[in-house]
Amino acid sequence: MDYGWLSILPPILAIVLAIATRQVYVSLFLGILVGWVILSDWNFLTGLANSIESIVGVFQSPGNTRVILFCALIGALITLTQRSGGVNGFVEWVRKREFVHTRRGAAGLSGVIGFSIFIESSICCLISGAVSRPLFERLKISREKLAYILDSTSAPKCVLIPLNAWGAFVIGLLESERVEAPLQVFVQSIPLNFYAILVIGMVAYFIITFRDFGPMKKAEDRARLTGKTIADGAVPMVSEEITSVQPKEGVPNRAINLILPVLAMIVMMPVGLYVTGEGQITAGTGSTAVLWSVLAAILLAGVLPVAQGIFRFREVFDLSLKGIGGLMPLAIIMILAFSIGDTTRELGTGVYVASVAEGMLSPGLVAAIIFLSSAFIAFSTGTSWGVFAIMVPIAVPTALVMDASLPLCLAAVLGGGVFGDHVSPISDTTLVSSMAAASDHIDHVRTQLPYAMIAAGGAVLLYVVFGMVMH
């Protein structure tokens, strides 16, 4: 049945409510509910029952289930590596080596650590901030600059890597849209994710040159000339407030308890792709590979402390469950994301939007419009994952019907979503960056925004150019 304009009501409702209320979970569920009420001939009770069945039905897909499990299990890995002293051990190892003696060296170390830790954006900020903050204080570098480096090396980097929760989530959304070879499409989108690439390039430039402008330059001049790394009257957000798990008392901090599990994740990803692809890595199943990777990392993160006499097996299980419980909100948004994708597909939303846009837009402009739409929603709601959930089911069929480049349109969704996660004052990554740097949160947002806007403007221009060329 052709539902016409009614098919766009669920995603529009989800978008408007998410922007107005900043409650992504409720907004996604109401979008699902409205969709199934329409599909049930406007029978509310039947629509409600079908909405619940749609959410439950998410687990009928092995790919969806693997991705949800992966993201929940990441919490266990984070908890185990913190409690066993692995995170603190890594921090101490870096500090004792005294690699840094200059302002550029301190900023460079923060950037290198940020790029090296790809498990999850928040843990990246916390570790890099814990290592770098004392060095920045000693060398009189502003906390705003540290928060900017932490923020610019977290989400923009994580979205470019397929072997973490970000990659698994995106691959799962593509699988839900029945995209052939979703891992290949994701990999092809990486060099086209212009916003993330420009942000990373810009932070590297400012680390090397220290040639800042705008509010950031004023903050750096204040720190360099007066020694004040934070402005008078500013209210710092202290990182200790969000460190969920402290190392066990009396336990030596060993960096190996973090490094080996992370290496296990890195090694197991291509192994999983090779095995599931029957000898061809590009043909492998991404959701299976990332699940194997995190399970291998958790196994090492649990066995190492037991072998060292730090934990008993019961403590490993308890800590794992605690970590999984801490990431249940993430698992819930993923379940709702998959469900609203199924709902809009049943309604034919993507096909309808594509058919309307086909007569109004040049295929070469589709990617730029998708980027701007995703960026606006993400900035307003502070969540990139919610944007991925709403926009991927629309962007994929739009690209296919209008004969636009699917990797380019996917990259536009991901880049726009990361823009919001990067600069929105209500984004969790932005908040964590302020906390890890002990910076005033509003000062962090204010000094970072001009840099992010330049990257966003450059991304729009590149999407227009590449949209015309790749059409």
Beta strands, then each sheet from edge to edge (+ up, - down):
end
